[in-house]
Amino acid sequence: MADFEPQASYWYTLALERLVGVVRELSQARDLDTITTIVRVAARELTGADGATFVLRDDAQCYYADEDAIAPLWKGKRFPLERCLSGWVMLNRQSVVLEDIYADPRIPAEAYRPTFVKSLAMVPIRRTAPVGAIGNYWSRNYLPSPEQVAILEALADTASVALQNAELYAQLQLQVQKLQSQQARIQAQHSSLEVFTLALAHDLREPVRTLVSYSGILREDRKDQQEQKDRDEAPDRSTYMRYIHNAAGRLDMMIDAVAQYTRLDELAPLARARCQLSRVFENVRDNLAGLIAARGATLHAGYLPELNADPAHLTLLLQNLIGNAMLHNEQPFRRLTHRDGCSGLGLAICRRICALYGGEIRCDSRLGFGTTFTFTLPATEMAELDAVFAQAD
């Protein structure tokens, strides 16, 4: 006994030194895999065991997440809490030491017979509300000392803190990713708004200038006969009023387009519904029937899938694209003057809608052949869609 005590004291000193190093390693661990690797290696080294397991509680089951042993044990397997010793340890929040495993009724003998295990020590991870357990195993009948069990329990306590830290770190990472995503979205919205504002300012100038110009003419006083003669030769007042009326109509249409654009922000969870794109297409064709007839055009659609989206968004998207195709399909393809019925913001609205669903819109144009608009919606949000609208010949 006298010879054993110095040896036990020396082992305990070495074990404490090793435990300090393990604590340092666990303090830097940021994920479950790293923690399990550190713990299962340290558990075996600290006690001189032939095997060690790292067990996690998974609802009503014990999940053997990792192991370090001379032969396979139960890595990757799950057992009911009531049918395994690690479950008993977690449910009762206390350690267990067995010199002969087959002498204890809590041991499921059928699970242990294929293994090398003869003796074991099992301690809970987080004693107040255990989330797991650390098991040490010996291939011979062996009774671990109280000091060995104490070291194992200290390791389990450290592992508990490391698991909490890893969970907090994972939550922090999610928050950081969320903030980064929000920042990217805000930046994209800022860039889109900047382009949109410039386009809007450009398109607003024309109707405003028309209003200012012709309203100014109407307000002029007749000063002399020459001026009266000039006016007689100029268009009459009804013509000026028509110009003003048309310009005011364009302003009203632009305001509506601005309202549509600004409402296209985040997708509300309840805004989506299962909708047939073919039905949306038919509705759009009905809405544009007058324009289609006036342009002498025809519309054809192939297979169009059922989507999980806001029908109003899809209607706005198709109507803007098809409407543009109807209005701007002359040879050669170019826009020289402001068109009645156009706000100039249709493509900006289309781009915004596609962006809301994580898709994109692009344009391919070839002189003498026309222009093709293609938009895509990703399969992660709905069935993949690749719809192409070509300008009419």
Secondary structure, DSSP 8 states (H G I E B T S, - for coil): -TTHHHHHHHHHHHHHHHHHHHHHHHHT--SHHHHHHHHHHHHHHHHT-SEEEEEEEETTEEEEEEEEESS---TT-EEEGGGSHHHHHHHHT--EEESSGGG-TTS-HHHHTTS--SEEEEEEESSSS--EEEEEEESS-----HHHHHHHHHHHHHHHHHHHHHHHHHHHHHHHHHHHHHHHHHHHHHHHHHHHHHHHHHHHHHHHHHHHHHHHHHH----SHHHHHHHHHS--HHHHHHHHHHHHHHHHHHHHHHHHHHH-SS--GGG-EEEEHHHHHHHHHHHTHHHHHHHT---------EEEE-HHHHHHHHHHHHHHHHHT--SS----S--TT--S-HHHHHHHHHHHTT-EEEEEEETTTEEEEEEEE-TTTSS-EEEEEE---
